[in-house]
Amino acid sequence: MKNKKYLVATDLSEASDKALLCAAKLAKKFDSEVILLHVFEVADVDESAKRMMSSSFLNRDIKRQLQESVQEVANTEGIKITYLTKEGELFSMMDEAAIETGSDILFIGTHGVHGVQHLTGAFIAKTINTVSIPVWVIQKDTPLLPYENIVVYVDEYPEEALHIKTLELAQSYGTAVHFVFTEPADAFTVSDMIKKTSARLDAESISYTFKNVSQELDKQKALLDIALEMKAPLIVFDRNQNDVDSQVPIITNKQHIEVLCLNTIS
């Protein structure tokens, strides 16, 4: 994660501010750059109308706020940070910005389950499904804690359980990594994966555990219970192995745990 670019989507809300703070602290740790992104959603109008909207007082005020946020974070965290604005459809513009800037992760804030869970969940799920890079979700009320423990949710049969981003976090924070499998531990694919993962983590002197969720249990509840038990501030899962829409209760969990949704586990 060193020398990477972190894109932070903002609507200037408290949740977005928390996402920015999270990204900034990681950027400071990994000597990375932060790009603050705001998308002006515009209707399908002609170019002259778009120019008129982009020069409006409201847009100028938003850009002023973005500049102030950038300056404040640069001063307090001592990192390289800029801002970027785009006009168009929100989700496609977030992905376009991620590609254009060569960003490694998109950070996005949410208000979690409070009030409009179905709307919040649908928004987060669509963001994760649309954007081509990993998405790091943090809630407005999430405390920013050191990543001393990370829970990795391994559903079904991915090729690998240990992603390079998880490994980099563990190396930098001295993290213990706790893998939660939803398939039986004695299944050949799982047991082989455990052997390979153990060997890699042993070589890096990283602590780890392996847990299995019984098929009779609610997998999502069991995962969140384990994360609480381990006092883990971060859950990692592979969006290619998990249907994102069905994972919304994890992503917007009421425990306010951060969630990193990877786009590949290989």
KANOR-V70329 format. One record per backbone hydrogen bond with DSSP energy under -1.0 kcal/mol. NH is the residue of the N-H (numbers start at 1). CO is the residue of the C=O. If there is no record, write none. Layout:
nh:NH co:CO
nh:NH co:CO
//
This chain:
nh:3 co:30
nh:6 co:33
nh:7 co:105
nh:8 co:35
nh:9 co:107
nh:10 co:37
nh:17 co:13
nh:18 co:14
nh:19 co:15
nh:20 co:16
nh:21 co:17
nh:22 co:18
nh:23 co:19
nh:24 co:20
nh:25 co:21
nh:26 co:22
nh:27 co:23
nh:28 co:24
nh:29 co:25
nh:30 co:26
nh:32 co:27
nh:33 co:4
nh:34 co:80
nh:35 co:6
nh:36 co:82
nh:37 co:8
nh:38 co:84
nh:40 co:86
nh:45 co:43
nh:50 co:46
nh:51 co:47
nh:52 co:48
nh:53 co:49
nh:54 co:50
nh:55 co:51
nh:56 co:53
nh:60 co:56
nh:61 co:57
nh:62 co:58
nh:63 co:59
nh:64 co:60
nh:65 co:61
nh:66 co:62
nh:67 co:63
nh:68 co:64
nh:69 co:65
nh:70 co:66
nh:71 co:67
nh:72 co:68
nh:73 co:69
nh:74 co:70
nh:75 co:71
nh:76 co:72
nh:77 co:73
nh:78 co:74
nh:82 co:34
nh:84 co:36
nh:86 co:38
nh:88 co:40
nh:93 co:89
nh:94 co:90
nh:95 co:91
nh:96 co:92
nh:97 co:93
nh:98 co:94
nh:99 co:95
nh:100 co:96
nh:101 co:97
nh:103 co:98
nh:104 co:5
nh:105 co:5
nh:106 co:134
nh:107 co:7
nh:108 co:136
nh:110 co:138
nh:116 co:114
nh:120 co:116
nh:121 co:117
nh:122 co:118
nh:123 co:119
nh:124 co:120
nh:125 co:121
nh:126 co:122
nh:127 co:123
nh:128 co:124
nh:129 co:125
nh:130 co:126
nh:131 co:127
nh:135 co:261
nh:136 co:106
nh:137 co:259
nh:138 co:108
nh:140 co:110
nh:142 co:139
nh:148 co:146
nh:150 co:176
nh:151 co:234
nh:152 co:178
nh:153 co:236
nh:154 co:180
nh:167 co:163
nh:168 co:164
nh:169 co:165
nh:170 co:166
nh:171 co:167
nh:172 co:168
nh:173 co:169
nh:174 co:170
nh:175 co:170
nh:176 co:148
nh:177 co:207
nh:178 co:150
nh:179 co:209
nh:180 co:152
nh:181 co:211
nh:182 co:154
nh:187 co:184
nh:191 co:187
nh:192 co:188
nh:193 co:189
nh:194 co:190
nh:195 co:191
nh:196 co:192
nh:197 co:193
nh:198 co:194
nh:199 co:195
nh:200 co:196
nh:201 co:197
nh:202 co:198
nh:203 co:199
nh:205 co:202
nh:206 co:201
nh:209 co:177
nh:211 co:179
nh:213 co:181
nh:217 co:214
nh:222 co:218
nh:223 co:219
nh:224 co:220
nh:225 co:221
nh:226 co:222
nh:227 co:223
nh:228 co:224
nh:229 co:225
nh:230 co:226
nh:231 co:228
nh:232 co:227
nh:235 co:258
nh:236 co:151
nh:237 co:260
nh:239 co:262
nh:241 co:238
nh:242 co:238
nh:247 co:244
nh:250 co:247
nh:251 co:247
nh:252 co:248
nh:253 co:250
nh:256 co:253
nh:258 co:233
nh:259 co:137
nh:260 co:235
nh:261 co:135
nh:262 co:237
//
